[in-house]
């Protein structure tokens, strides 16, 4: 039981760098879209 939980936690921790790397371009795209939307509505 404990071994399974520790193994699952290890897999989650191992996936974090890839998740962050994938989320960064998305965040940049959203930021650019928000800037564009602000310019489009005259903010």
Backbone torsions as a table, in degrees:
resi	resn	phi	psi	omega
1	UNK	NA	-53.4	-179.8
2	UNK	-65.6	-38.6	-180.0
3	UNK	-62.2	-41.3	179.7
4	UNK	-64.6	-41.1	179.0
5	UNK	-66.4	-41.1	178.6
6	UNK	-66.9	-37.8	177.2
7	UNK	-65.2	-42.2	178.3
8	UNK	-64.3	-42.0	178.6
9	UNK	-64.0	-39.1	178.4
10	UNK	-63.1	-40.5	179.1
11	UNK	-65.6	-39.9	178.3
12	UNK	-63.4	-46.8	-179.9
13	UNK	-64.2	-35.8	178.8
14	UNK	-68.5	-28.0	-178.0
15	UNK	-83.8	-13.8	-175.3
16	UNK	-59.0	-48.4	-178.9
17	UNK	-58.3	-40.7	179.1
18	UNK	-67.0	-37.6	179.5
19	UNK	-65.8	-44.0	179.0
20	UNK	-64.6	-43.1	179.7
21	UNK	-61.8	-35.9	179.2
22	UNK	-76.1	-31.9	-176.8
23	UNK	-78.0	-26.4	-176.7
24	UNK	-59.6	-50.6	178.5
25	UNK	-61.7	-34.0	178.2
26	UNK	-65.0	-43.3	178.1
27	UNK	-62.3	-40.6	177.9
28	UNK	-64.6	-40.7	178.6
29	UNK	-64.1	-43.3	178.3
30	UNK	-63.7	-41.4	178.2
31	UNK	-61.0	-43.7	178.3
32	UNK	-64.7	-39.5	179.1
33	UNK	-64.1	-40.1	179.7
34	UNK	-66.0	-39.4	177.5
35	UNK	-64.2	-44.6	179.6
36	UNK	-62.1	-43.0	179.0
37	UNK	-63.3	-39.0	178.5
38	UNK	-63.6	-41.1	177.6
39	UNK	-68.9	-35.8	-177.7
40	UNK	-68.2	-30.6	-178.8
41	UNK	-100.8	6.3	175.1
42	UNK	81.4	27.9	-179.9
43	UNK	-78.8	NA	NA
